[in-house]
Amino acid sequence: MPQFISDDTFGSYFETFEHTAWRLETRRGYGSDRAGERYRQFLATGTVPTDLHRPWCVNVSAQTAQGKRIERVRIVDEPPTSEQLFLLASAATNNQAGEDIRNLWRADAEKLRLPTVDFWLFDSRRALVLHFTDSDEYLGAELVADPARIVGFCQIRDAAWHYAIPREEFVVQVASSA
């Protein structure tokens, strides 16, 4: 069983990294999203309100203003799940705050042999591997500092980022496949 960090310290990783914070999201949905009011609003209206005052966006703006990068690649099914469409809509605000969120079709991720693990990689030196139940409920984050595993995460990042599609272009692809 992995050793999880305290949930109280999770946010500090996004305030103390020095250069880059990078994430791979592989799930078809997240229980925390489905439980939120923003998701319910999205299902009702098809839109997500711009909210640059959320703590996540405030921190992204502060970190990127210092020249740091926060990036992620989301793996998306064809057709996308409602949760993936929600995340695609939500990414507009995150990108506006300074985060660079890109997308990769699941079929392309499989061709690249990307794993189905969700993780954050910080400064190419440590990672938080996110663990979930089969029903997409968050269990906790495992801190990884082992150099061999970190190199593997860096290789995953490099492959995924190379082929990932910026949000604005991906939105067009999703609309044309509907």
N, C-alpha and C positions, 0 to 999 in steps of 0.2 A: 504494500500500500504506500502511495507517495506521501511525503511529508508536506503538509500544506502550510503556507504562511498564514499569519493572523490576518483576517479580513480588515482589521484596523490599520494595517500597514500597506495595504494594496495601493491606495492612492498616492502614497509617498514615492513610489517608483516613477510616477509621471511628473513629479516635481523635482526629482534629484538626478535624472539622467543627464548626461553631459552633451550628447550630440544627436542621437537618434532613438526613437521608440517606434518599433515596427510590429504590426500584427498580421497574422493569418487567421481569417474566420472561415470555417469550413462547414458549419452546421446549416441545416435547412431552416432553422428557426431557434429562438432562444426563449425559454420560459419567462425570463424577466421582461422581455419585450411584450410578450402576449399578455402579461399581467398589468401593463402600464396603461395609463390614460391616453398617452400619445398614440399608442397602437389602436386603441378603440376609436379614437378620433379619425385615424387613417382609414380604418375599415368603413367608417360612416361617410367620410367625405372624399377619400382618395388623396388627401393632402396632409402634410405635416407642417405645423406652424414653425416659422423661423423663431428660434429662441437662443440668441447668442448670449443670454444671461445665465444659462444653465452652468453649473460649476465646471462640467467637462469643457465646454466651449471657452469659458473664462480662462481656464488653465491652458488650453491649447493656444489661445491668443497670446498669453503671457510667455509661454515657452518658445513659440515660433518667433515672437518679437525679439528674442535673444539669439536668433539664428539657428535654433534647434529644429529638427524635423520630426514630425509625427505622421506616420504613414501606415496604411493597411491595405490588404488585398482581401476582398470578399469573394468566395466561391459561390456561384449562382447556378441554379438548375435551369433547364429549359423545358417547359416554361418555369419562370420563377415562382416560388411559393409566395403566399401573401406576406409572410414575414420578410422574405428577401426583397419584395417590392417596397415594404415599409422601410427597410434599411437603405434601399436605394434612394427613396424620397428623403429620408433623414440625413443622408450624406451631404445634401446641398448645404445645410446649415454648418455641419462639421467642416466642410471644405471652406466655407466662408470664414470660419474662425481661424483657418490656417492649416488644418489637417488635410493630407492628400489621400483620399480614399479612392481606390481603383477596384475593378471587378474582373473576374475571370470565369468564363463558362466552366461548369463542372467537367464537361467532356474534355476540354483543353487541359484542365488540372489533372485529370486522369491520364492523359497522354504524356504529361510531364512527370507522372508518377509522384505527384505531391501527396503527402500523407493527409489523413483526416483529423489531424491534431490542431487544436486552436492554441495559439501562443502569442505572447508579446516578447519581443527581443529588444533588449536595451543595450545600446552602444556596442553591439557585437560581443558582449562579455557575459551577459546573464540573461536568463529568460524566465518568464512565468508561463508554465504550461497550465492551461485552464481545463479543469475536469468537469464533466457534466454527466447526468443520468441519461438513460435512454430516452426519457421524456423531456430532455433539454433543460433540466433544472441544474443550476450551477452548484457544484459541490465544493470547489475551492481551487486555489492556485498553488502549484508546486514550483518552488524556486529551483532553477537549474543553473549551476555555475561550472559544471564539468566541461573542460575545454573541448573534448571530442563531441559531446552533444551540441555545444554551442556552434562548432564548425558546421555540423549538420543543419542546424537552424539557419545559419548564414547561407548555406547552399540552397535551402528551400526558399528563403527570402529572395535571393538573386534570381532564381528561376521564375518564381511567381511574379516578381516585379517586372521582369523583362517582358513578359507576355500580357500583363494586366492592362486593362483598358480604362483610361480616365472616365470618370463618372459621366460627364456630358456626352461623350461618344457612346458609352454603354447604354444610356437612356434611349438613344436613337435606335440602337440595335434591338433593345427590348420592345420598343414601340413597333418596329418593323416586323418583328416575329410574332406579334399578337394577332 
